[in-house]
């Protein structure tokens, strides 16, 4: 099955390469007047002191777009010929005129390139400048049309420096940079041919950039790569509050409002500015949940309203007046809300505010409550096709609302455990009928979605974008995913956002502004005491999967990969059958993660050596939930890369992708051989296409950045000795991978293990695989070694005589194994048998039923055993 999964992975990557290939995304954005002079962008051809040599003919062509924001003045391109003449393409913006491009040769004004009245300079234009010295003529073309022709003279045999943006060349220095976006730069030395080419589509970290044909190197400094804005979230703002705070998006105003106990703060998403509205009396924010919404009022635009279905009739709605800075009815409550982390929306079909689902007082609900803007309340429930739950996400269209996932259970009572749902429903806004679209097996993972899904219709069905995070982690992270609403398929987009999840004291939301072609993520969480912090992030649309760009470096190779993976899959099929025959012809199965046996009051592991201790503490150890380890300063590598500093702040976002790789590879090799990784190996793995000088420069720059960040974490050091780079942990900086390896080495030879060691091992194992989001060839062997070692040890512990009779502990161990190999049949069998022995028949049948469904889904064949046959097989 591992081979088949490899096949699926390669097929997925191959498909995304093609998809990416159709996107017209890329380019180099120049830092201009919004930055200091030393931070402005330069792109100079060629690097070094020499120029591009040519004789009778030279052409320089490029795609150019002027950014709408910024000072519309500065140099676009400066061509310095023979170090004595210059031809300058400049953006100018005269008073009372539209900005335009013009040509200036030395001190001679040659005229306008074009006017924005005829050609939109804020869209892509193809500029081509040709010098034909045999005819003494300069040609300038825009989008293929000749727009300028001038006489020039020069001797034979020339050289040219082509400078875009700022430069510090003697006699031609300038820091006046126009706000441009540049791509597809080509230089020709003969008519109709291209000698050098830089597409500028993909981001590079080097200051030297080779052309497509690897014949010339250009110099680049302070680049702003357009593609990065489609892959990496940009932190826009941090807002601090002295009380619990609720975010309320208002797309109509391109804003997000934050409501605290004594004020409303409006954050302008486009301008990144804030405005405060202080009000009184105070709101007791600790007794309410996010019961705020913007609704459309006739002739008044969007209006902020507080709704409360637990108040007496006539007091359910309170509108905020931004002129008088007051609420129409004081917001007061006598007890906590019964609907925390619920979902709400405005239904234009009947002009009502609708509230669904939620959690309070240890109860999950499926209530559907409505209130008209005039105050008429209608209370009810969603049809029982959906189970009680909270922490769901909704996506709204004109006529329906999609309801996705959440946490809850069939009975709606917390004492019966929590189920993680990955399912989808359609709520009709005309009659409030509900239809179940699909459901994945429950408890496959502890991931949930933030409250809002952005629904967009495409040719092949509907899709939605949502922010997803692990509900089982305190220091979690948000990741944007594309969710196929037809079949539930998910695609990860962009990088991650740090998210501190404190259940009812945290909020995350997603906003999309079509006018800006931009997504905004908003997070709010509790910090020290009663203080709260809000963070706003943005990313350009369309958002791209990061791995696509990495694979793009090997264009044209995916067909080869496809051929190879088919061969591997064939061999894997043979291996799979052989493995099955050795294991009593058993089928591999899908895991049911640990949450399906979780009960809130239970957790931990038990030393089987003390029978009395078993009896006295059995209620404490009946299930296992992965503890939150990431509350300690450290470098975390299990279930994803994460770095926490001394102040318990997540600083992962400060690590660029190459910095994450570099730190990870040094730690992994240091653990493997106790001496680290050599310079030769480092270059081979991370900078194989760089020259020695470029490799050395890149390595030094990134290691320096990592060292500075690690100073925030603790007493650690990246050192070099005898040509090797190694990671030295001098203090008590936590690294989960290192501790897991040490525990496995300690426990592997033992026949009897200590309770404390087993608790630590299961805690770490519950987080699953090593660096799952890091998809590179060099890390695969480390992942495989770690997973195989953990599975071998856990399998031995699961079947150990030391734990015979401790059904709860064997369930814990089995669940941990299933985190690594979700098709381990023996672990599912052990789990089901243990649940039966514990008289949890319903949960045992549910686990088996989920397994058989997943078995059918993956292998496309029915499981041949009944529940009774399955658990009785020896």
N, C-alpha and C positions, 0 to 999 in steps of 0.2 A: 504493500500500500504506500510505502514511502516513495517508491519509484513513480507510482501513479500520481501522487501528490506533486512530485517534482514535475511531471508532465503537465499537470494542470497549471502549475506556477509559470512554467516557461511559455505555455500557450497564452496565459494571461498577459505576461510581459510583452510577448510578440504582438498581441492584439493592441495593447496600449501604445506600442511604438507607432503602429500604423495610424491609430487615432491621433496621436500627437503630431504625426507628420502632416495632417490636414490643417492644423492650427497655424494661423499666421501671427504667431506670438514671438517676440524677440526684439532685440535692438539695444543700443547703448544710450542711456539717458544721461545728459551732461549736467553736472552740478554747476549752477550759475551763480547769480548774485545773492541767492538765499544762503550761500555758504561763504566762509571767509576765503580770501584769495588762495591760501595754501591748500584749501580743500576742494578747489574747483577741478573739473575733469579735463584731462588731456588725452588725445589719441594722435600719435605722431608716427608717420611712415617715412623712412624706416627708423628703427632704433639706432642709437649710436651717432657718430658724427658724420657719416657718409650720407649721400642722397641716392635717390633712384636714378640710375644713369639711362639716358635715352638719346637718340640722335635726331631724327626728323619728325617723330610723332610721339605724342603723349596724350592719353585720355585718363581722366579721373571721374568716375561715376559713383553715385551713392544714392540710397533712399534717405529722404529727409522729411522730418515732421517737426513743426514748432509746437511746443507745449503751450496750452492756452494760459496756464498760470505762470507768473513770473514776469520779470522785467524784459520787455521785448527789444533788447538791444544787445549787440555783441558780435564777436567773430564766430562764423560758422566754419569756414575753411580758409586757411592761408597757405598758398602754394609759393614757396621760396625757390626761385629758379637761379641756379648758378651762384647762390649766396649773394645776389646783388639786386635782383628784381623780385617783386612780390605781386601776386594776384590774389585779391581778397574777396571772399564772399561774406557779406556782412548783413545782419538783420538790423534795420533801423525803424524807428517809430516816431515820425515827426508829429508835432502838435497838431491836433485836429485832423489827422490822417490815420488811415489803417496802416499797421506795420507791413513792411515789405522787405524783400531781399534785393541787394544791389551789388554790383561789381566795381571794385576799385583796383586799378593797376598802378602800383606805387602811389603817387599822389593824384592820379588822374581818375576822375569819376567816369565810368563807362556806361552807367545807366541801370535802370531797374531790371531785375530778373523777371518779376511778374508782380501783379497787384493782387491782393486778397479779394478784390472785387470780381476777378475772373477765375482765379484758382485758389482753392482753400489751402493756405499754408499750414493749417492745423491738421490736415490729412497728409497721407504719404504722397510725396512727389519724387520722381526719379530725376536727379540732376546729373548732367553729363557735361564736363568741361574738356574740350579738345584743343590741343595746340598742334598746328601743322606748320612747322617752321619752313618747310620747302615752299609753302605758299604764303608764309608770313601771316597766318590767319589764326584767330582765336574763335572757336565756336562754343556756344553755350546752348544746351538743349534741356527742355523740361518735359518729362513724360513723352519723349521722342520728337517733340516739335522744336524746330530751331527758333530761338527767341532772341539770340544776340550773335552778332558777327563783327569782330574787330580786327584791325591790322596790328600785328606785333612783329618785332624784328629781334633776331638774336643770332649769335655765331653758332657753328656746328658743335656737336658733342656737348651735351648738357647734363645736369643733375638737378633733381628737385626734391625738396622736403615738403611733404603734405601734412599740414598741422590742422587738426580739428580741435576747437576749444582753446584752452590756455596753452601757452608754451613759454619757455625761458631761453629761447635761442637768441644769441647776441644780435642786437640791432632790430630784432623782430619780436621781442618779448611782449606778451599781452596777457592780462588776466580778465579781459572783458569777454566773458563767455555767454553766448546766446543760449537760451533754454531749448535745446534741440534734442531730438531723438534720432539716432543714426543707425543704419544697418546696410548690409550688402555693399561694402566698399570694394570697388574694382579698379585696377590700374592696367591699362593696355599700352604696349610699346609699338604696336602695329595696328592699323585700322582693322576692325572686325575681330580682334583677338583679345583675350584676357591673359595677362601675365601673372598678376597677383590678385588674391581675393580674400577678404575677411567678411564673413557673414554677420558676425556679432550677434548671433542668435543665442548662444549659450554662455553662461557665466563662467569666468575663469578667475582664479585667485592670484595668478601670476601677473607681474608687471610687463612681461614680454609675451607677445602673442604672435604665433606663427600664422602665415597665411595658409589658405586651403591646400596649396601645392607644396608647402614646406620649403619655399625658396626664399622667403624674406620674413623678417621679424619686425613687428611694430611695437612701439612703447605705449603703455596705457597706465594712467594713474587716476585714482579717485573715481572709479567707474560706478555707475548705478545701472545694474543690469535689469532690463525690463522683465525678463523671465523670472527673476527672483521675486518680483512683486506678485507673481502668480503662483509662487510656491511657498513663500515664507511670510508668516504673519508679522506685521509691523506694529509694535506697541505705540499707541497714540497718546494715551493719557492715563494718569493715576489720580483718583479723587479720594480724599479721606473724609470720613464722617465720624461723629461722636456717638452714633446710635445705630441700631439696626436699620438697614437701608434696602429699598426695593427698586429695581430697574424697570422702567416702563417705556418701551420703544414708541416712537411716533414717526412713522415713515413719511407721512404727509409733510412734516416740518423738517425732515432730514435730521432728526434729533433723537436723543435718548434722555429721558427725565429720570432723576433719582430722588426718591421720596424718603426723607429721614423724619425724625420726630418733630423737628421744628422748622424745616425748610424743604424747598424743592429746588434742585439744581438741574438746569437745562444744559445739556452738552450738545453743541452743534457738531454733528459728525463730519461735515465737510470742512468747516473752518477750524475745528478743534478748539473752540472757545466755550466758555461757560457763563451762565447767568443765574443768579440766586434769587429766590422768592422766599423770604422769611415770613412765617405765619404763626399765629397763636389762636386758640390754646394748643398745647402740645398734643401729639398723637402718642398713645401708648403702643409703640411699634412692636413690643415684645409679645403682645396679645393678638396681633393680627398677622395675616400672611399677605402675599402679594395680591391684594384685592383691588388693584388699580388698573385702569384701562382708558385709552383714548377712544371716544365714540364720536361719530359725526352728528352734529346738531344743525338743523336747518338755519341757514344764514349766519352761523357762528363758527363754521369750520369744526375742526377736531376739538373736543372738550375732554378734559381730564375728569374722571369720575371714580369715586370709591363705592364699591358695592358690598353688601353684607346680607346674606340670606339667613343669618341667625338673629337679626334685629327685628323688632316689631314692625308691622306694616306701616308704611309712611316714613320709616327711618332707614330704609334699605339703601338709598342712594344719597351721595353727597358730592356735589360738583365744586370744583375749585375755580375761583375767580382770580385770574392773573392780574387784573387791574387793582382789585382791593386786597389781594393776597390773603384770601380767606376761603374757608369751606362753607358750603351752604348749610350743612348740619355738622356740628362737632363730632369728630370720630372718636367714639369711646366704646370700650368693651369691658365686661366683667370677668371674662375667662379667655383661655386660649382658643384659637380657631380650630374647628373640626375639619378644616379643608386645606391643610398645608400641602404645598407642592401640587396643587390642583392645576387644571388647565382652564383657560377662559378665552372667549372671543366675542366679537360683535356679529350678530346675524342680521344682514341687511334685508333678508326676506321678511322678517316680522319685526324688525327694529328692536331687537332685544339683546341684552347681555346674557351670555350663556356660560355657566360654570359646570364643569364635569370632573368626576373622579376626585381624588384627594386622600389625605391621611390625617387622623387626629385621635388622641386618646386610645392608642393601640388598635385602632380600627382602620381598615381600608374601605373605601366607598366606591360605588359606581353611580352615584347620584347625578342627575341632570336637572339643574335648576335654572330657571329663566326669570328675567325681570325686564319689563318694558321701560322705556325712558320716562314714562309717566308714573312708574312705580308699581305696576301690576305684577305680582309674583306668582309663578307657577312652579311648583316643586314636583319632582318625579325621579325616576331612575332610568338608566340606560337598559335596554333589553339584556336578559341574562346570557346572551351569546358572548358577552364580554365579562370577565371576572373583575371583582373589586381590586383597585390598584391606585398607585400614585407614581410620581416621577415619570409620567408619560410625556410624549411629544405630540403636537398637533400641527398639521399643515392645512391651510385653508385655500379653497378656490371659490369661484362665484356661487356654486351650488352645493358644495359638500365640504366636509372636514375629514381629513385622514387622522386617525388616532393610532399611534405607534407605541408598542412596548410598555414597559413600566415594571414596578415591583408590587407584589400583592399575593393573594391566594384565593382559592375558590370560596372559602367561608368568610373572608373579609376580616378575620381576627388574627392579630399579630402572633398570638401564642401558637398558632398552627404553622409557623414558619413563613419564609418568604420565597416566592418563586420569581425568577427573572424571566420576563416575557419578551419574546421577539416576534410580535405578531402585528397585523395591520387590519384596521376596520375603516369602513366608510360610513360617515354619518350624513344622511340627507338633510339639508337645511330647510327643505320645504315641509317635510312631515316628521322629521327626527327619527326616521327609521334607520336601523343599523345593519350593516352587512359585513360579515367577516371575509376579508380578501385572502389571507393566508396566515400560516403560523409556522415558525421554525420550532424545533424541539426546545422545550423549556430548559433553563439553567445551563445552556451551552457556555455562557460566560456571564460575568457580572456587569456587563456594559449596558448603559442606558443612554438615552439621548436627552439633550437640553430641551427646554419646553417648546421651542419653535422649529418647525420644518418649513423651508422655503420651497414651495412646489413650483416646478416649471414643466411645461409640456414640450415634448420633443416628438419627432416623427414616429419613433418606435415605442410609444407608450409614455406614461408619466414617470418623472423622476422627482426626487426631492433632495435638497441639501440639508444636512443637520450636523450639529456638534455632538459628538459621542464621548463618553468618559466612563471610567471604572468607578462604580458606586461603592466598591469595597476598599478604596484607598483614600486616605486623608489628603496626602499630597498627590493628587491625580493630575491628569492632563486632558485637554480637549483636543479632539481631532475632527476635522471636517470630513464628512463622507457623502458620497453620492449614493442615495438609496433608490433602487429600482422598485417603484410602487407596484409593479406587476408581479414580481417574483421574489423580492427581498434581497436581491444581490447587492452587495455593498462594495464601493470602491473608495479607498482612502485618498484624500486630496490634501496636498500641502503638508506642512510640518505641524507640530503640536503647540498648544498654548498651556502654560502652567495654570492649574486650577486646584485651589484648596477646597475640598468638599467636606462640609460639615452638615450634611443632610438638610434639615429645615433652616439652617442658618447660612446657606449658600444659594446663589442663583447664577444661572448662565443663560444667555439668550443670543440669538442670531438674527441679524438685520441685513437686508439687502436693499441697496439703493440703485435702481436701474439707471438713473441719470448719471451716476458715477461709475457704473459697472464695477461695483465694489461690495464685498461682504464685510460686515462689522460684527465682531464678537464682544460681548459685554459680560464681565464676571463681577460678582460681588461676594465677599466672604468676610467672616469675622476675624479680626486680628487680636490685639491684646485687649483684655477687659471687654468693655461694651463698644469698642471702636470697630468700625468696618472700613473696608477698602474696596473701591471699584476700579477696574481696569478695562480699558477699551483698546481693541486691536482691529486692524484692517488687513484685507488681502484682495488683490485685484481678481476680477472675473474675466475669463474662466480660470478656475483654480486647477492647477496641474498636479498629478502625482509626481513626487520627487524622483522615484525610481525610473520614470520614463526618460528623464533628462540624463540620468547617469548612463542608461543603456544607449542613448543616442550617440555616444562616442564611438560606437561600433556599428554604424549604419551599414545595412546590407547583410548583416551576419545572422539575422534572426531566422532565415530559412535554414541555415546550417544548424542553428540551435534546435529548430523544430525537428529536423532529420535525426539529430543526435538523441533528442529526448524520446522520440518514437522507439529508437533502438533500445534506449535505457528502459523504457516502459516494458518492452518485450522481455528483456532479461529480468526485469523486476517481477513480471508476472510469473515467470518460472520459479524465481526465488520465493515468491509468495506461496505458490502451491507446495513447494518443498517444505516451507516452514509450517504450513497447515498440516501436512501429513505427519510431521514430527510431533505436532501438538494435538493428536487425536482428531485430526481433520476439523479442528475448530475454526470458526469464522472470526475475523477481527471485527470489532464493533466500535461504535461511537460512544464517547464519554458522556456521562451525565455529571456535570461539575458539582463541587461540594455543596453548593447552595441549596440543592434540592433536599438535603437532610439537615439544613441549618435550623436551629431554633434559638431564639435570641438569648436565652439564659444559659446556653451550653457552649463549651469550647475547651480546648486543651488536649493533652495526651496523658496516658496513664502507664505507670510501671506495673507490669503484670506480676512482678515478683511478690507483691503483697496482696493476698486475696482479701484481707480485711480492708485494705485501702480501696480495692475495687468496689466492694460493697458499700463503703461509706461515701465514696465519691462518684459513684456511677452516674448520678444526675448531673455532675459537672462535666462529664466527658462523653456525652452521647453524640456529639457532632463536632465538626471542626470548621472554623472560619479562618481564612487567611488573615493574620494580624497585620496591622499597619506598621511596617518597619521604617518607613521613610520619614520618621519624626526625629531622626538622628542625622547630624551633619555627615555627609558621605557621598560616595560615588556609587550609584545603583546601576546594575547591568542586567538584572533578572526582570523579565517582562517589560524591558525597554530601558533606554539610557536616560538617567536622571541624576542631577547634581544638586545637593542641598547644602547651603552654607551654614556658618555658625549661628546665624540669626534664624535658622530654619526657613529661609527663603529659597524657593526653587529658582536657581540661576541657570537651568538647562538652556533657556532661550539665548543666553550669551555665548553659547558654544555653536559655532558654525558647523555644517555637516563635516567638513574636513577635520575640524578640531575634535569632533566626537570620534571620528575614525581613528585619529592619531592617538588620542588618549586611550581609547579602547584597545588598540593593537599593542601599545606599550604595556598596559596592565596584563593583557592576556599572555603575551610572551614572557613577561616577568614571572607570572604564576607557573607557566609551563616549564621553564628551564632555569629559573632563578638568576638569569643573567640579562634578560631583556631581548631586544631585537637589534640586529646590526643595521648599519647605514645602508648596506647593499640590499638587504631584505626590505627595509623601509621604502627605499626608492622603487623596488620592484613591485611592491604592493600598492603604494599610494601615488607615486609620481613616475610611473614607468615611462611616460612620454616626454619627460623633461630632461633638459641638459643637466650636467652635474652642477653647473652654476645656478641654474634655475631651481633644481631640487634643493640645494643647500640653502638658498634664499627662502624658499617656501617652508622648509622644515624649521629653520631658525625663527621665522616670523610667527608661525603657528605655535611652536613650543613656548615662545616668550608669552604669547597671549594666554596659553593654558596655565603657565606658571602663575601669572598674575591672578587668574580666577581661582586657582587652587589655594592661594593665600587666604581667600575668603572662607575656605572650607576647613582647613586645619593644617597640622604640621605634616605636610607631605612634600615630596620632591621628585621631579623628573631629572635624573642624572645621566651623565654619559661617562663611560669608562671603556677603554680598549676598543673603541669603535661600536659600542653597544649602548642603546638607550634603555633605561629600566626605571620602574616605578618604585619609589621607596616611601613606605608609610611609617613615619617616625612617631606619630602620636596615635590618637584613638579615632582616626577617620574611618568610618564604616565603609566596607566594600562587600556587598552581599555575595558576589561571585567568589571572592577569596575565602570568605568564611564557609560557604557551601563546600568548596573543594577541601578545605581543612577538615570539616566534619566528615565528609565521605571517606577521606584517607584514614581518619581515626576509627570510624565505625566499620569499615569494610572487613577487617580481619577478625572482628569480635563475634562471639557466639551469643553474648548477652550485651545489650546496649543499655546505657543509662537514660533515665527518664529525661534529664535536662538536655542531653544531646539529641534525643529523639524529638523533643519539642522544637528545638532550634531547626533541626533538619526539615521537619514537616512545615514549619513556618516558611522556610526558604523555598522548599519544593512547591508550595502552594502558589507561588508567583509564576511558576512555569518556566518557559524556555529562556535561554540566554540571548539577549539582544535581538528579539524577534523582528524588529522593524529595520534592522541593518542588513540589507540584502547585497552582500558582496562575496565574491568567491573566497577571499582570504579568511573570512570569519566562519565559513561553513564547517570546517573541520573542528573548530572550537565548539561550535554549537552541537555538533554530532557527538563529540567526546563527552561534553557535559551531560547531554540528554541520556546517552547510553549508560554512563556511570550512575546517574541518578536512578534510572529505571532498574538497572541491575540490583542496586542496593535496596531500593524500595520493594522490589519483587521478593527479594530474600527475606526482608523484614515482614512483609505481608504473610508469607508462608511459614514464618518462624514458629517453632514450638513455644517460644517465649510468650507469644501473644495469642495462643490458642484459648478460645473462650472470651476474649475481649473483642466483641463484635464492633463496638464503637470505634476502637482504634484501628481495626482492620478496614473499616469503611473510610477512615481518614487516609490511611496509607493508599488504598485503592484510588481514591479521588486524586491524590497527588500524582500517582502514576498516569492517570488519565489526562492530566494536564500536559504531559509530554507525548504520550501515544494515545490518542483518542480512540484508537481501534484495538485496544488491549482487552480481549474477551474475558480473560481470566479475572481481571480486576472488576469488570461488570458483574461476573458471576459471584465473586466474593461479596461484593456489595449487596446484591439481591439476597443472597443467603443470609447475610448478617441482618438485613432489615427484617426478613421473615423471623429470624430468631428473636429479634427485639419486638415482635408482634406489631410491626409497622407494615402490614400487608399492603395497604393502599399505596404507600410510597414505593414498596418493592415492585408492585405491578406497574406503577407509573414509570419507574426507571426502566423496566423491561420494555414497556410499550414505546417509550421514547427511543430506546435503543433499536428496536425492530424497524421503526419508521426511518431512523437515520441510516440503518443498514440498507434498507431498500433504496433510499435516496442516493447513497454513495455507490453501491455495488449493482444497483438496478436488478436485484433479485430478492425474492422473499427469504426471510430467515426460516430455516427448515425445522427449528425446534419450537415447541410450545414453552410457556413459562415453566411448567412443572418439569419438562424434560431438560430444560436448560439448567435449572438450579440443582437437579439431581445427578447430572452427568459428573463422573469422577475424573 
